[in-house]
Structures are given as structure tokens and as C-alpha cells.
Amino acid sequence: MSEKYVTAISNGRISTSGFFGKTWRYSSEAELIEVIHKLIAMDYAFVHQPAGWPPAAVLEDLQEKGKSFRMERSNYKRMQSDPAELGR
């Protein structure tokens, strides 16, 4: 699978996986929002799973807080689970 996706947003880091795996750093909520916008523009999907604090839940939380993050849910891709976890 060559899809680009965000696997974690935590402790000043955004982790991506797949062929394009990389770690993005942020030091404030404003920087987090800026990086999220870049990842959405680059067509990254955001992992969503029923437990824990998945990346898609972080985006939803920012939306609910009204933190200058005006992105409709339909404007970003969500994945129900991390494909890397499916093989375990």
C-alpha cells in the first residue's frame, strides 16, 4: 500500500507512515494546525480507531474547540485503522 497516512499526533510530533513515513514536529497548537493543513493538502489520510487518541480524533477536537481550524470532516481523508496494525 502506498497511501500516505498519519498514525499519531502526540507530544510535539506528528508521525506518518506508509512509503512516505516521516515525523513532523510542532511546538504550539498554531504550528500543529499549520502542519495538519499541509498534510491535508498533500492528501494524507488520518487514522481513526475506536480506542485511544487517534489523529482523526485530534482533528475533531480542534474543530470542536474552534481553534482557527475550519476544516469540514469531508475535506480530509480518514482511515478506520492503521494498515500496519492489521497484519499483527
Secondary structure, DSSP 4 states (H G I P E B T S, - for coil): ----EEEEEETTEEEEEGGG-EEEE-SSHHHHHHHHHHHHHTT-EEE--SSS--HHHHHHHHHHHT-S----GGGSEEESS-HHHHT-
